[in-house]
Amino acid sequence: AEWWGASGHNIHVLEVDRKQVEKAQQRLGKDSVTFHDGVSSWPFEDRSFDVCLLLFVLHHIMPEAVMRRTLREARRVTRGKIIILEDCPFEAKTPGLQRLGAAVTAEHFRPFGQDPQQYMRNIRPDSVWKRTFSDEGLTVESVRIISGTLQHPCPHLMYILT
């Protein structure tokens, strides 16, 4: 968000963790960051934004109905594109890398106080994400696999939606 703001873009961040809101407000300014309960409508008018970024967010949202509401809210407030990045260990090139990617992904839930056994159900293959987006009235314009790295061996999927 800092990079986008420094590049001249108007940004607004919704955050569900009060501590993270305070940190983000210090970096971005109070008017650019809003605490949100994670379940209600977003505090923006319809078609308020050119682009909505949901970067590694959806797999942290439970239950399913709330995650779907998040997609509907993104569609409502965006007049342009929605860009989504999600972990996808299923896209790793070998079964061994898939297992490693899944193990690393499972552990990344712990710092958020989320049970990996429960939240790994939200790590979905491409076909399931596409069906979910379609079910919520979104059109997938493109999908790109972003390879994992040595530090985080899990591949990512980037979706451009309208």
Salt bridges, closest charged atoms under 4 A:
GLU2 OE1 - ARG27 NE 3.00
ASP37 OD1 - HIS36 NE2 3.77
ASP46 OD1 - ARG76 NH1 2.75
ASP50 OD1 - ARG79 NE 2.82
GLU64 OE2 - ARG68 NE 2.86
GLU64 OE1 - ARG124 NH2 2.58
GLU73 OE1 - ARG76 NH2 2.78
GLU86 OE1 - HIS59 ND1 2.42
ASP87 OD2 - HIS59 NE2 3.82
ASP87 OD2 - HIS108 NE2 3.97
ASP87 OD1 - HIS152 NE2 3.86
ASP87 OD1 - HIS156 ND1 2.90
GLU107 OE1 - ARG110 NE 2.72
ASP126 OD2 - LYS130 NZ 3.06
ASP135 OD2 - ARG68 NH2 3.67
GLU136 OE2 - ARG68 NH1 2.81
GLU136 OE1 - ARG72 NH1 2.83
GLU141 OE1 - LYS81 NZ 2.83
